[in-house]
Every structure is written in C-alpha cells, then in structure tokens.
Amino acid sequence: MTATTPAVGDVLVALADPTRRRVLDVLAARGEGTATTVAAELPVSRQAVVKHLAVLDAAGLVAGGRAGREVRYSVRSQQLDAAARW
C-alpha cells in the first residue's frame, strides 16, 4: 500500500467493531448520510457515530464531503474489495 492508501490491517481493525459495521450498513442502505442521520438509526449518540466515522474514514472505508454545515459520508467499496481480496 502507498502512504495515501490505508493498509488492509487498518481496514480489518476498523471492521472489527460491530458498531462500525452497523454504521457502514446504514450508509450502504441510504447511499449517504450524516452523523445525525446515522445516529438516528443506531442505539448510539451522534458523538459516538462521529468517532466511528473518523476511524472508518482513516481506514478509507468511507468518504466525507462537506455540504454546507454538514458532512455527508458514503461507503468507499474499493477498500472493502481490497480487504476481501486479501
């Protein structure tokens, strides 16, 4: 992996947490979402979702883009595919 591409180990560590897997499930089902919309579907606070999204973003599993005051996240399936191939 390059310095800009997270290692497969980072992806696996991020996926080890069941709440982060649920966050990915919610984002995959919706296409995209904010920390607030994801938290509304999970039994965790918005602040907890923000922290989980940061881990997923660092592992390259989600991409965030600012839309006004919000950050909208979507799943980056390329990293999931790379981990599955490993």
PyMOL Python script that loads the backbone (N, CA, C, O; Angstrom):
from pymol import cmd

cmd.read_pdbstr("""\
ATOM      1  N   MET A   1       0.835  -1.175   0.000  1.00  0.00           N
ATOM      2  CA  MET A   1       0.000   0.000   0.000  1.00  0.00           C
ATOM      3  C   MET A   1       0.884   1.244   0.000  1.00  0.00           C
ATOM      4  O   MET A   1       2.030   1.214   0.450  1.00  0.00           O
ATOM      5  N   THR A   2       0.334   2.321  -0.507  1.00  0.00           N
ATOM      6  CA  THR A   2       1.081   3.569  -0.532  1.00  0.00           C
ATOM      7  C   THR A   2       0.791   4.370   0.724  1.00  0.00           C
ATOM      8  O   THR A   2      -0.054   3.992   1.535  1.00  0.00           O
ATOM      9  N   ALA A   3       1.500   5.477   0.875  1.00  0.00           N
ATOM     10  CA  ALA A   3       1.311   6.318   2.055  1.00  0.00           C
ATOM     11  C   ALA A   3      -0.085   6.928   2.092  1.00  0.00           C
ATOM     12  O   ALA A   3      -0.578   7.267   3.168  1.00  0.00           O
ATOM     13  N   THR A   4      -0.732   7.073   0.934  1.00  0.00           N
ATOM     14  CA  THR A   4      -2.068   7.667   0.899  1.00  0.00           C
ATOM     15  C   THR A   4      -3.175   6.626   0.941  1.00  0.00           C
ATOM     16  O   THR A   4      -4.342   6.980   1.110  1.00  0.00           O
ATOM     17  N   THR A   5      -2.838   5.359   0.793  1.00  0.00           N
ATOM     18  CA  THR A   5      -3.829   4.293   0.819  1.00  0.00           C
ATOM     19  C   THR A   5      -3.703   3.528   2.126  1.00  0.00           C
ATOM     20  O   THR A   5      -2.623   3.032   2.448  1.00  0.00           O
ATOM     21  N   PRO A   6      -4.794   3.425   2.887  1.00  0.00           N
ATOM     22  CA  PRO A   6      -4.716   2.676   4.144  1.00  0.00           C
ATOM     23  C   PRO A   6      -4.365   1.210   3.896  1.00  0.00           C
ATOM     24  O   PRO A   6      -4.740   0.633   2.875  1.00  0.00           O
ATOM     25  N   ALA A   7      -3.649   0.627   4.834  1.00  0.00           N
ATOM     26  CA  ALA A   7      -3.267  -0.775   4.742  1.00  0.00           C
ATOM     27  C   ALA A   7      -4.476  -1.657   5.030  1.00  0.00           C
ATOM     28  O   ALA A   7      -5.429  -1.228   5.680  1.00  0.00           O
ATOM     29  N   VAL A   8      -4.427  -2.877   4.544  1.00  0.00           N
ATOM     30  CA  VAL A   8      -5.506  -3.830   4.792  1.00  0.00           C
ATOM     31  C   VAL A   8      -5.702  -4.023   6.290  1.00  0.00           C
ATOM     32  O   VAL A   8      -6.831  -4.199   6.750  1.00  0.00           O
ATOM     33  N   GLY A   9      -4.619  -3.991   7.052  1.00  0.00           N
ATOM     34  CA  GLY A   9      -4.728  -4.124   8.507  1.00  0.00           C
ATOM     35  C   GLY A   9      -5.585  -3.033   9.124  1.00  0.00           C
ATOM     36  O   GLY A   9      -6.359  -3.292  10.046  1.00  0.00           O
ATOM     37  N   ASP A  10      -5.448  -1.797   8.614  1.00  0.00           N
ATOM     38  CA  ASP A  10      -6.278  -0.691   9.105  1.00  0.00           C
ATOM     39  C   ASP A  10      -7.750  -0.942   8.806  1.00  0.00           C
ATOM     40  O   ASP A  10      -8.620  -0.643   9.624  1.00  0.00           O
ATOM     41  N   VAL A  11      -8.015  -1.488   7.638  1.00  0.00           N
ATOM     42  CA  VAL A  11      -9.395  -1.807   7.253  1.00  0.00           C
ATOM     43  C   VAL A  11      -9.955  -2.883   8.171  1.00  0.00           C
ATOM     44  O   VAL A  11     -11.086  -2.773   8.644  1.00  0.00           O
ATOM     45  N   LEU A  12      -9.168  -3.922   8.423  1.00  0.00           N
ATOM     46  CA  LEU A  12      -9.640  -5.015   9.274  1.00  0.00           C
ATOM     47  C   LEU A  12      -9.865  -4.552  10.707  1.00  0.00           C
ATOM     48  O   LEU A  12     -10.823  -4.979  11.352  1.00  0.00           O
ATOM     49  N   VAL A  13      -8.997  -3.688  11.211  1.00  0.00           N
ATOM     50  CA  VAL A  13      -9.181  -3.142  12.563  1.00  0.00           C
ATOM     51  C   VAL A  13     -10.475  -2.331  12.621  1.00  0.00           C
ATOM     52  O   VAL A  13     -11.243  -2.446  13.576  1.00  0.00           O
ATOM     53  N   ALA A  14     -10.710  -1.519  11.606  1.00  0.00           N
ATOM     54  CA  ALA A  14     -11.935  -0.709  11.580  1.00  0.00           C
ATOM     55  C   ALA A  14     -13.176  -1.593  11.523  1.00  0.00           C
ATOM     56  O   ALA A  14     -14.190  -1.285  12.149  1.00  0.00           O
ATOM     57  N   LEU A  15     -13.097  -2.682  10.779  1.00  0.00           N
ATOM     58  CA  LEU A  15     -14.247  -3.581  10.637  1.00  0.00           C
ATOM     59  C   LEU A  15     -14.445  -4.493  11.842  1.00  0.00           C
ATOM     60  O   LEU A  15     -15.484  -5.144  11.953  1.00  0.00           O
ATOM     61  N   ALA A  16     -13.480  -4.551  12.735  1.00  0.00           N
ATOM     62  CA  ALA A  16     -13.585  -5.439  13.899  1.00  0.00           C
ATOM     63  C   ALA A  16     -14.673  -4.990  14.868  1.00  0.00           C
ATOM     64  O   ALA A  16     -15.195  -5.806  15.628  1.00  0.00           O
ATOM     65  N   ASP A  17     -15.018  -3.723  14.852  1.00  0.00           N
ATOM     66  CA  ASP A  17     -16.022  -3.199  15.786  1.00  0.00           C
ATOM     67  C   ASP A  17     -17.429  -3.364  15.202  1.00  0.00           C
ATOM     68  O   ASP A  17     -17.687  -2.905  14.089  1.00  0.00           O
ATOM     69  N   PRO A  18     -18.342  -4.012  15.934  1.00  0.00           N
ATOM     70  CA  PRO A  18     -19.695  -4.230  15.402  1.00  0.00           C
ATOM     71  C   PRO A  18     -20.473  -2.935  15.156  1.00  0.00           C
ATOM     72  O   PRO A  18     -21.292  -2.879  14.239  1.00  0.00           O
ATOM     73  N   THR A  19     -20.235  -1.913  15.946  1.00  0.00           N
ATOM     74  CA  THR A  19     -20.940  -0.647  15.721  1.00  0.00           C
ATOM     75  C   THR A  19     -20.485  -0.009  14.418  1.00  0.00           C
ATOM     76  O   THR A  19     -21.300   0.547  13.682  1.00  0.00           O
ATOM     77  N   ARG A  20     -19.187  -0.083  14.127  1.00  0.00           N
ATOM     78  CA  ARG A  20     -18.701   0.473  12.859  1.00  0.00           C
ATOM     79  C   ARG A  20     -19.270  -0.299  11.678  1.00  0.00           C
ATOM     80  O   ARG A  20     -19.569   0.289  10.638  1.00  0.00           O
ATOM     81  N   ARG A  21     -19.421  -1.609  11.828  1.00  0.00           N
ATOM     82  CA  ARG A  21     -20.048  -2.384  10.750  1.00  0.00           C
ATOM     83  C   ARG A  21     -21.494  -1.949  10.545  1.00  0.00           C
ATOM     84  O   ARG A  21     -21.966  -1.886   9.410  1.00  0.00           O
ATOM     85  N   ARG A  22     -22.199  -1.649  11.630  1.00  0.00           N
ATOM     86  CA  ARG A  22     -23.583  -1.155  11.524  1.00  0.00           C
ATOM     87  C   ARG A  22     -23.614   0.215  10.855  1.00  0.00           C
ATOM     88  O   ARG A  22     -24.502   0.488  10.047  1.00  0.00           O
ATOM     89  N   VAL A  23     -22.655   1.076  11.183  1.00  0.00           N
ATOM     90  CA  VAL A  23     -22.572   2.388  10.531  1.00  0.00           C
ATOM     91  C   VAL A  23     -22.410   2.200   9.029  1.00  0.00           C
ATOM     92  O   VAL A  23     -23.077   2.873   8.242  1.00  0.00           O
ATOM     93  N   LEU A  24     -21.529   1.290   8.628  1.00  0.00           N
ATOM     94  CA  LEU A  24     -21.351   1.006   7.200  1.00  0.00           C
ATOM     95  C   LEU A  24     -22.635   0.476   6.580  1.00  0.00           C
ATOM     96  O   LEU A  24     -22.991   0.863   5.467  1.00  0.00           O
ATOM     97  N   ASP A  25     -23.336  -0.407   7.290  1.00  0.00           N
ATOM     98  CA  ASP A  25     -24.602  -0.945   6.785  1.00  0.00           C
ATOM     99  C   ASP A  25     -25.617   0.168   6.540  1.00  0.00           C
ATOM    100  O   ASP A  25     -26.279   0.198   5.503  1.00  0.00           O
ATOM    101  N   VAL A  26     -25.733   1.077   7.499  1.00  0.00           N
ATOM    102  CA  VAL A  26     -26.684   2.188   7.368  1.00  0.00           C
ATOM    103  C   VAL A  26     -26.314   3.061   6.172  1.00  0.00           C
ATOM    104  O   VAL A  26     -27.177   3.421   5.372  1.00  0.00           O
ATOM    105  N   LEU A  27     -25.038   3.400   6.051  1.00  0.00           N
ATOM    106  CA  LEU A  27     -24.607   4.236   4.930  1.00  0.00           C
ATOM    107  C   LEU A  27     -24.818   3.523   3.598  1.00  0.00           C
ATOM    108  O   LEU A  27     -25.235   4.147   2.622  1.00  0.00           O
ATOM    109  N   ALA A  28     -24.537   2.240   3.551  1.00  0.00           N
ATOM    110  CA  ALA A  28     -24.721   1.487   2.309  1.00  0.00           C
ATOM    111  C   ALA A  28     -26.197   1.446   1.920  1.00  0.00           C
ATOM    112  O   ALA A  28     -26.528   1.562   0.740  1.00  0.00           O
ATOM    113  N   ALA A  29     -27.073   1.285   2.889  1.00  0.00           N
ATOM    114  CA  ALA A  29     -28.507   1.220   2.609  1.00  0.00           C
ATOM    115  C   ALA A  29     -29.049   2.573   2.148  1.00  0.00           C
ATOM    116  O   ALA A  29     -29.920   2.631   1.280  1.00  0.00           O
ATOM    117  N   ARG A  30     -28.535   3.660   2.728  1.00  0.00           N
ATOM    118  CA  ARG A  30     -29.028   5.003   2.404  1.00  0.00           C
ATOM    119  C   ARG A  30     -28.318   5.607   1.188  1.00  0.00           C
ATOM    120  O   ARG A  30     -28.856   6.510   0.548  1.00  0.00           O
ATOM    121  N   GLY A  31     -27.141   5.127   0.872  1.00  0.00           N
ATOM    122  CA  GLY A  31     -26.342   5.742  -0.180  1.00  0.00           C
ATOM    123  C   GLY A  31     -25.377   6.774   0.374  1.00  0.00           C
ATOM    124  O   GLY A  31     -24.225   6.853  -0.053  1.00  0.00           O
ATOM    125  N   GLU A  32     -25.853   7.565   1.328  1.00  0.00           N
ATOM    126  CA  GLU A  32     -25.023   8.527   2.045  1.00  0.00           C
ATOM    127  C   GLU A  32     -25.770   8.953   3.296  1.00  0.00           C
ATOM    128  O   GLU A  32     -26.959   8.677   3.452  1.00  0.00           O
ATOM    129  N   GLY A  33     -25.056   9.629   4.182  1.00  0.00           N
ATOM    130  CA  GLY A  33     -25.708  10.107   5.391  1.00  0.00           C
ATOM    131  C   GLY A  33     -24.778  10.956   6.222  1.00  0.00           C
ATOM    132  O   GLY A  33     -23.563  10.950   6.027  1.00  0.00           O
ATOM    133  N   THR A  34     -25.360  11.683   7.146  1.00  0.00           N
ATOM    134  CA  THR A  34     -24.599  12.493   8.092  1.00  0.00           C
ATOM    135  C   THR A  34     -24.509  11.731   9.411  1.00  0.00           C
ATOM    136  O   THR A  34     -25.180  10.716   9.596  1.00  0.00           O
ATOM    137  N   ALA A  35     -23.692  12.218  10.308  1.00  0.00           N
ATOM    138  CA  ALA A  35     -23.594  11.583  11.626  1.00  0.00           C
ATOM    139  C   ALA A  35     -24.956  11.582  12.312  1.00  0.00           C
ATOM    140  O   ALA A  35     -25.299  10.625  13.006  1.00  0.00           O
ATOM    141  N   THR A  36     -25.722  12.631  12.126  1.00  0.00           N
ATOM    142  CA  THR A  36     -27.042  12.732  12.750  1.00  0.00           C
ATOM    143  C   THR A  36     -28.005  11.697  12.186  1.00  0.00           C
ATOM    144  O   THR A  36     -28.723  11.045  12.945  1.00  0.00           O
ATOM    145  N   THR A  37     -28.031  11.535  10.858  1.00  0.00           N
ATOM    146  CA  THR A  37     -28.965  10.576  10.262  1.00  0.00           C
ATOM    147  C   THR A  37     -28.569   9.140  10.594  1.00  0.00           C
ATOM    148  O   THR A  37     -29.433   8.281  10.772  1.00  0.00           O
ATOM    149  N   VAL A  38     -27.279   8.880  10.676  1.00  0.00           N
ATOM    150  CA  VAL A  38     -26.827   7.532  11.041  1.00  0.00           C
ATOM    151  C   VAL A  38     -27.160   7.248  12.503  1.00  0.00           C
ATOM    152  O   VAL A  38     -27.645   6.165  12.831  1.00  0.00           O
ATOM    153  N   ALA A  39     -26.905   8.210  13.376  1.00  0.00           N
ATOM    154  CA  ALA A  39     -27.174   8.022  14.808  1.00  0.00           C
ATOM    155  C   ALA A  39     -28.654   7.789  15.073  1.00  0.00           C
ATOM    156  O   ALA A  39     -29.010   7.091  16.023  1.00  0.00           O
ATOM    157  N   ALA A  40     -29.518   8.362  14.247  1.00  0.00           N
ATOM    158  CA  ALA A  40     -30.959   8.177  14.424  1.00  0.00           C
ATOM    159  C   ALA A  40     -31.376   6.724  14.215  1.00  0.00           C
ATOM    160  O   ALA A  40     -32.427   6.304  14.699  1.00  0.00           O
ATOM    161  N   GLU A  41     -30.563   5.961  13.500  1.00  0.00           N
ATOM    162  CA  GLU A  41     -30.888   4.562  13.213  1.00  0.00           C
ATOM    163  C   GLU A  41     -30.133   3.568  14.091  1.00  0.00           C
ATOM    164  O   GLU A  41     -30.334   2.359  13.977  1.00  0.00           O
ATOM    165  N   LEU A  42     -29.268   4.074  14.964  1.00  0.00           N
ATOM    166  CA  LEU A  42     -28.462   3.200  15.812  1.00  0.00           C
ATOM    167  C   LEU A  42     -28.650   3.565  17.282  1.00  0.00           C
ATOM    168  O   LEU A  42     -29.018   4.696  17.600  1.00  0.00           O
ATOM    169  N   PRO A  43     -28.399   2.613  18.177  1.00  0.00           N
ATOM    170  CA  PRO A  43     -28.544   2.907  19.608  1.00  0.00           C
ATOM    171  C   PRO A  43     -27.293   3.552  20.218  1.00  0.00           C
ATOM    172  O   PRO A  43     -26.865   3.181  21.311  1.00  0.00           O
ATOM    173  N   VAL A  44     -26.714   4.520  19.500  1.00  0.00           N
ATOM    174  CA  VAL A  44     -25.536   5.242  19.988  1.00  0.00           C
ATOM    175  C   VAL A  44     -25.741   6.730  19.736  1.00  0.00           C
ATOM    176  O   VAL A  44     -26.587   7.117  18.930  1.00  0.00           O
ATOM    177  N   SER A  45     -24.970   7.558  20.424  1.00  0.00           N
ATOM    178  CA  SER A  45     -25.096   9.008  20.277  1.00  0.00           C
ATOM    179  C   SER A  45     -24.465   9.485  18.967  1.00  0.00           C
ATOM    180  O   SER A  45     -23.688   8.771  18.333  1.00  0.00           O
ATOM    181  N   ARG A  46     -24.818  10.700  18.587  1.00  0.00           N
ATOM    182  CA  ARG A  46     -24.226  11.304  17.401  1.00  0.00           C
ATOM    183  C   ARG A  46     -22.720  11.450  17.582  1.00  0.00           C
ATOM    184  O   ARG A  46     -21.953  11.245  16.641  1.00  0.00           O
ATOM    185  N   GLN A  47     -22.299  11.805  18.800  1.00  0.00           N
ATOM    186  CA  GLN A  47     -20.866  11.960  19.067  1.00  0.00           C
ATOM    187  C   GLN A  47     -20.125  10.638  18.870  1.00  0.00           C
ATOM    188  O   GLN A  47     -19.013  10.620  18.344  1.00  0.00           O
ATOM    189  N   ALA A  48     -20.737   9.538  19.292  1.00  0.00           N
ATOM    190  CA  ALA A  48     -20.117   8.225  19.093  1.00  0.00           C
ATOM    191  C   ALA A  48     -20.023   7.898  17.608  1.00  0.00           C
ATOM    192  O   ALA A  48     -19.014   7.362  17.149  1.00  0.00           O
ATOM    193  N   VAL A  49     -21.072   8.220  16.858  1.00  0.00           N
ATOM    194  CA  VAL A  49     -21.056   7.974  15.413  1.00  0.00           C
ATOM    195  C   VAL A  49     -19.951   8.792  14.754  1.00  0.00           C
ATOM    196  O   VAL A  49     -19.269   8.296  13.858  1.00  0.00           O
ATOM    197  N   VAL A  50     -19.767  10.034  15.183  1.00  0.00           N
ATOM    198  CA  VAL A  50     -18.699  10.878  14.631  1.00  0.00           C
ATOM    199  C   VAL A  50     -17.341  10.208  14.837  1.00  0.00           C
ATOM    200  O   VAL A  50     -16.515  10.188  13.925  1.00  0.00           O
ATOM    201  N   LYS A  51     -17.111   9.665  16.017  1.00  0.00           N
ATOM    202  CA  LYS A  51     -15.838   8.986  16.295  1.00  0.00           C
ATOM    203  C   LYS A  51     -15.679   7.732  15.439  1.00  0.00           C
ATOM    204  O   LYS A  51     -14.594   7.468  14.921  1.00  0.00           O
ATOM    205  N   HIS A  52     -16.753   6.963  15.290  1.00  0.00           N
ATOM    206  CA  HIS A  52     -16.688   5.770  14.443  1.00  0.00           C
ATOM    207  C   HIS A  52     -16.443   6.156  12.981  1.00  0.00           C
ATOM    208  O   HIS A  52     -15.669   5.499  12.285  1.00  0.00           O
ATOM    209  N   LEU A  53     -17.099   7.214  12.523  1.00  0.00           N
ATOM    210  CA  LEU A  53     -16.881   7.667  11.149  1.00  0.00           C
ATOM    211  C   LEU A  53     -15.442   8.115  10.933  1.00  0.00           C
ATOM    212  O   LEU A  53     -14.899   7.923   9.845  1.00  0.00           O
ATOM    213  N   ALA A  54     -14.817   8.703  11.939  1.00  0.00           N
ATOM    214  CA  ALA A  54     -13.413   9.119  11.823  1.00  0.00           C
ATOM    215  C   ALA A  54     -12.507   7.907  11.630  1.00  0.00           C
ATOM    216  O   ALA A  54     -11.575   7.951  10.827  1.00  0.00           O
ATOM    217  N   VAL A  55     -12.774   6.828  12.361  1.00  0.00           N
ATOM    218  CA  VAL A  55     -11.983   5.600  12.211  1.00  0.00           C
ATOM    219  C   VAL A  55     -12.208   5.007  10.821  1.00  0.00           C
ATOM    220  O   VAL A  55     -11.257   4.599  10.154  1.00  0.00           O
ATOM    221  N   LEU A  56     -13.464   4.961  10.390  1.00  0.00           N
ATOM    222  CA  LEU A  56     -13.782   4.421   9.066  1.00  0.00           C
ATOM    223  C   LEU A  56     -13.163   5.273   7.960  1.00  0.00           C
ATOM    224  O   LEU A  56     -12.702   4.743   6.950  1.00  0.00           O
ATOM    225  N   ASP A  57     -13.152   6.579   8.148  1.00  0.00           N
ATOM    226  CA  ASP A  57     -12.549   7.478   7.167  1.00  0.00           C
ATOM    227  C   ASP A  57     -11.040   7.263   7.097  1.00  0.00           C
ATOM    228  O   ASP A  57     -10.471   7.221   6.006  1.00  0.00           O
ATOM    229  N   ALA A  58     -10.392   7.128   8.247  1.00  0.00           N
ATOM    230  CA  ALA A  58      -8.943   6.900   8.276  1.00  0.00           C
ATOM    231  C   ALA A  58      -8.571   5.584   7.599  1.00  0.00           C
ATOM    232  O   ALA A  58      -7.494   5.460   7.016  1.00  0.00           O
ATOM    233  N   ALA A  59      -9.468   4.605   7.680  1.00  0.00           N
ATOM    234  CA  ALA A  59      -9.223   3.311   7.039  1.00  0.00           C
ATOM    235  C   ALA A  59      -9.615   3.322   5.564  1.00  0.00           C
ATOM    236  O   ALA A  59      -9.414   2.334   4.858  1.00  0.00           O
ATOM    237  N   GLY A  60     -10.170   4.430   5.103  1.00  0.00           N
ATOM    238  CA  GLY A  60     -10.556   4.538   3.699  1.00  0.00           C
ATOM    239  C   GLY A  60     -11.873   3.865   3.370  1.00  0.00           C
ATOM    240  O   GLY A  60     -12.182   3.651   2.197  1.00  0.00           O
ATOM    241  N   LEU A  61     -12.653   3.528   4.382  1.00  0.00           N
ATOM    242  CA  LEU A  61     -13.914   2.822   4.153  1.00  0.00           C
ATOM    243  C   LEU A  61     -15.081   3.752   3.871  1.00  0.00           C
ATOM    244  O   LEU A  61     -16.080   3.329   3.289  1.00  0.00           O
ATOM    245  N   VAL A  62     -14.972   5.004   4.271  1.00  0.00           N
ATOM    246  CA  VAL A  62     -15.992   5.997   3.948  1.00  0.00           C
ATOM    247  C   VAL A  62     -15.304   7.247   3.431  1.00  0.00           C
ATOM    248  O   VAL A  62     -14.131   7.492   3.713  1.00  0.00           O
ATOM    249  N   ALA A  63     -16.043   8.022   2.681  1.00  0.00           N
ATOM    250  CA  ALA A  63     -15.559   9.313   2.204  1.00  0.00           C
ATOM    251  C   ALA A  63     -16.557  10.366   2.656  1.00  0.00           C
ATOM    252  O   ALA A  63     -17.768  10.180   2.539  1.00  0.00           O
ATOM    253  N   GLY A  64     -16.041  11.461   3.168  1.00  0.00           N
ATOM    254  CA  GLY A  64     -16.906  12.542   3.626  1.00  0.00           C
ATOM    255  C   GLY A  64     -16.743  13.776   2.773  1.00  0.00           C
ATOM    256  O   GLY A  64     -15.637  14.133   2.370  1.00  0.00           O
ATOM    257  N   GLY A  65     -17.860  14.420   2.504  1.00  0.00           N
ATOM    258  CA  GLY A  65     -17.835  15.663   1.748  1.00  0.00           C
ATOM    259  C   GLY A  65     -18.725  16.690   2.419  1.00  0.00           C
ATOM    260  O   GLY A  65     -19.850  16.388   2.817  1.00  0.00           O
ATOM    261  N   ARG A  66     -18.221  17.889   2.540  1.00  0.00           N
ATOM    262  CA  ARG A  66     -18.971  18.940   3.216  1.00  0.00           C
ATOM    263  C   ARG A  66     -20.087  19.440   2.305  1.00  0.00           C
ATOM    264  O   ARG A  66     -19.882  19.697   1.119  1.00  0.00           O
ATOM    265  N   ALA A  67     -21.277  19.569   2.899  1.00  0.00           N
ATOM    266  CA  ALA A  67     -22.445  20.138   2.218  1.00  0.00           C
ATOM    267  C   ALA A  67     -23.025  21.183   3.162  1.00  0.00           C
ATOM    268  O   ALA A  67     -23.873  20.876   3.999  1.00  0.00           O
ATOM    269  N   GLY A  68     -22.562  22.414   3.020  1.00  0.00           N
ATOM    270  CA  GLY A  68     -22.963  23.458   3.964  1.00  0.00           C
ATOM    271  C   GLY A  68     -22.319  23.204   5.309  1.00  0.00           C
ATOM    272  O   GLY A  68     -21.096  23.109   5.418  1.00  0.00           O
ATOM    273  N   ARG A  69     -23.154  23.092   6.340  1.00  0.00           N
ATOM    274  CA  ARG A  69     -22.637  22.846   7.693  1.00  0.00           C
ATOM    275  C   ARG A  69     -22.468  21.367   7.983  1.00  0.00           C
ATOM    276  O   ARG A  69     -21.872  21.003   8.997  1.00  0.00           O
ATOM    277  N   GLU A  70     -22.976  20.517   7.124  1.00  0.00           N
ATOM    278  CA  GLU A  70     -22.943  19.076   7.368  1.00  0.00           C
ATOM    279  C   GLU A  70     -21.812  18.407   6.596  1.00  0.00           C
ATOM    280  O   GLU A  70     -21.323  18.923   5.591  1.00  0.00           O
ATOM    281  N   VAL A  71     -21.418  17.257   7.091  1.00  0.00           N
ATOM    282  CA  VAL A  71     -20.506  16.392   6.344  1.00  0.00           C
ATOM    283  C   VAL A  71     -21.300  15.150   5.981  1.00  0.00           C
ATOM    284  O   VAL A  71     -21.799  14.443   6.857  1.00  0.00           O
ATOM    285  N   ARG A  72     -21.414  14.890   4.697  1.00  0.00           N
ATOM    286  CA  ARG A  72     -22.145  13.715   4.210  1.00  0.00           C
ATOM    287  C   ARG A  72     -21.131  12.622   3.893  1.00  0.00           C
ATOM    288  O   ARG A  72     -20.147  12.849   3.189  1.00  0.00           O
ATOM    289  N   TYR A  73     -21.389  11.445   4.422  1.00  0.00           N
ATOM    290  CA  TYR A  73     -20.492  10.311   4.246  1.00  0.00           C
ATOM    291  C   TYR A  73     -21.122   9.282   3.327  1.00  0.00           C
ATOM    292  O   TYR A  73     -22.342   9.120   3.294  1.00  0.00           O
ATOM    293  N   SER A  74     -20.277   8.592   2.583  1.00  0.00           N
ATOM    294  CA  SER A  74     -20.711   7.469   1.760  1.00  0.00           C
ATOM    295  C   SER A  74     -19.654   6.370   1.852  1.00  0.00           C
ATOM    296  O   SER A  74     -18.497   6.627   2.185  1.00  0.00           O
ATOM    297  N   VAL A  75     -20.071   5.156   1.555  1.00  0.00           N
ATOM    298  CA  VAL A  75     -19.177   3.995   1.636  1.00  0.00           C
ATOM    299  C   VAL A  75     -18.252   3.982   0.428  1.00  0.00           C
ATOM    300  O   VAL A  75     -18.681   4.228  -0.699  1.00  0.00           O
ATOM    301  N   ARG A  76     -16.984   3.694   0.675  1.00  0.00           N
ATOM    302  CA  ARG A  76     -15.995   3.506  -0.400  1.00  0.00           C
ATOM    303  C   ARG A  76     -15.769   2.009  -0.543  1.00  0.00           C
ATOM    304  O   ARG A  76     -14.988   1.419   0.204  1.00  0.00           O
ATOM    305  N   SER A  77     -16.436   1.413  -1.479  1.00  0.00           N
ATOM    306  CA  SER A  77     -16.389  -0.046  -1.613  1.00  0.00           C
ATOM    307  C   SER A  77     -15.029  -0.564  -2.074  1.00  0.00           C
ATOM    308  O   SER A  77     -14.743  -1.749  -1.906  1.00  0.00           O
ATOM    309  N   GLN A  78     -14.190   0.285  -2.645  1.00  0.00           N
ATOM    310  CA  GLN A  78     -12.879  -0.170  -3.121  1.00  0.00           C
ATOM    311  C   GLN A  78     -12.054  -0.767  -1.985  1.00  0.00           C
ATOM    312  O   GLN A  78     -11.397  -1.793  -2.165  1.00  0.00           O
ATOM    313  N   GLN A  79     -12.088  -0.128  -0.815  1.00  0.00           N
ATOM    314  CA  GLN A  79     -11.311  -0.633   0.317  1.00  0.00           C
ATOM    315  C   GLN A  79     -11.882  -1.955   0.822  1.00  0.00           C
ATOM    316  O   GLN A  79     -11.128  -2.847   1.212  1.00  0.00           O
ATOM    317  N   LEU A  80     -13.198  -2.087   0.816  1.00  0.00           N
ATOM    318  CA  LEU A  80     -13.808  -3.356   1.219  1.00  0.00           C
ATOM    319  C   LEU A  80     -13.406  -4.461   0.253  1.00  0.00           C
ATOM    320  O   LEU A  80     -13.109  -5.582   0.667  1.00  0.00           O
ATOM    321  N   ASP A  81     -13.399  -4.137  -1.034  1.00  0.00           N
ATOM    322  CA  ASP A  81     -12.994  -5.116  -2.044  1.00  0.00           C
ATOM    323  C   ASP A  81     -11.534  -5.528  -1.853  1.00  0.00           C
ATOM    324  O   ASP A  81     -11.201  -6.706  -1.977  1.00  0.00           O
ATOM    325  N   ALA A  82     -10.666  -4.564  -1.552  1.00  0.00           N
ATOM    326  CA  ALA A  82      -9.248  -4.870  -1.339  1.00  0.00           C
ATOM    327  C   ALA A  82      -9.070  -5.784  -0.135  1.00  0.00           C
ATOM    328  O   ALA A  82      -8.267  -6.715  -0.175  1.00  0.00           O
ATOM    329  N   ALA A  83      -9.811  -5.524   0.932  1.00  0.00           N
ATOM    330  CA  ALA A  83      -9.720  -6.377   2.123  1.00  0.00           C
ATOM    331  C   ALA A  83     -10.252  -7.772   1.828  1.00  0.00           C
ATOM    332  O   ALA A  83      -9.697  -8.761   2.307  1.00  0.00           O
ATOM    333  N   ALA A  84     -11.314  -7.860   1.050  1.00  0.00           N
ATOM    334  CA  ALA A  84     -11.884  -9.169   0.701  1.00  0.00           C
ATOM    335  C   ALA A  84     -10.906  -9.971  -0.161  1.00  0.00           C
ATOM    336  O   ALA A  84     -10.791 -11.187  -0.007  1.00  0.00           O
ATOM    337  N   ARG A  85     -10.205  -9.288  -1.067  1.00  0.00           N
ATOM    338  CA  ARG A  85      -9.227  -9.989  -1.914  1.00  0.00           C
ATOM    339  C   ARG A  85      -8.040 -10.480  -1.105  1.00  0.00           C
ATOM    340  O   ARG A  85      -7.441 -11.501  -1.442  1.00  0.00           O
ATOM    341  N   TRP A  86      -7.688  -9.758  -0.029  1.00  0.00           N
ATOM    342  CA  TRP A  86      -6.552 -10.129   0.789  1.00  0.00           C
ATOM    343  C   TRP A  86      -6.834 -11.441   1.460  1.00  0.00           C
ATOM    344  O   TRP A  86      -5.996 -11.945   2.207  1.00  0.00           O
TER     345      TRP A  86
END
""", "prot")
cmd.dss("prot")
cmd.show_as("cartoon", "prot")
cmd.util.cbc("prot")
cmd.orient("prot")
